[in-house]
């Protein structure tokens, strides 16, 4: 998602990829810090929106893959959180 792209343009681009055969599309929204998940079988809109407390899942496209949404928006210059 580029700063000059509209939500409508992004939705059309996601639909274009899905109609072309892509199985899974993640649209990352930096300003609102969420990710829309699109599937080929649902072209009307994102299947769900993931927030900072959720994780991306590779589903059947990349089985076993997960990644915390919060990590997408973490400042790379900030010190790592202590666990």
Secondary structure in CASP SS format (residue, H / E / C, confidence):
PFRMAT SS
TARGET T0000
AUTHOR 0000-0000-0000
METHOD secondary structure of the structure
MODEL  1
X C 1.00
X C 1.00
X C 1.00
X C 1.00
X C 1.00
X C 1.00
X H 1.00
X H 1.00
X H 1.00
X H 1.00
X H 1.00
X H 1.00
X H 1.00
X H 1.00
X H 1.00
X H 1.00
X H 1.00
X H 1.00
X H 1.00
X C 1.00
X C 1.00
X C 1.00
X C 1.00
X E 1.00
X E 1.00
X E 1.00
X E 1.00
X E 1.00
X E 1.00
X C 1.00
X C 1.00
X C 1.00
X C 1.00
X E 1.00
X E 1.00
X E 1.00
X E 1.00
X E 1.00
X E 1.00
X C 1.00
X C 1.00
X E 1.00
X C 1.00
X C 1.00
X C 1.00
X C 1.00
X C 1.00
X E 1.00
X E 1.00
X E 1.00
X C 1.00
X C 1.00
X C 1.00
X C 1.00
X E 1.00
X E 1.00
X E 1.00
X C 1.00
X C 1.00
X C 1.00
X C 1.00
X C 1.00
X C 1.00
X C 1.00
X C 1.00
X E 1.00
X E 1.00
X E 1.00
X H 1.00
X H 1.00
X H 1.00
X H 1.00
X C 1.00
X C 1.00
X C 1.00
X C 1.00
X C 1.00
X C 1.00
X C 1.00
X C 1.00
X C 1.00
X C 1.00
X C 1.00
END
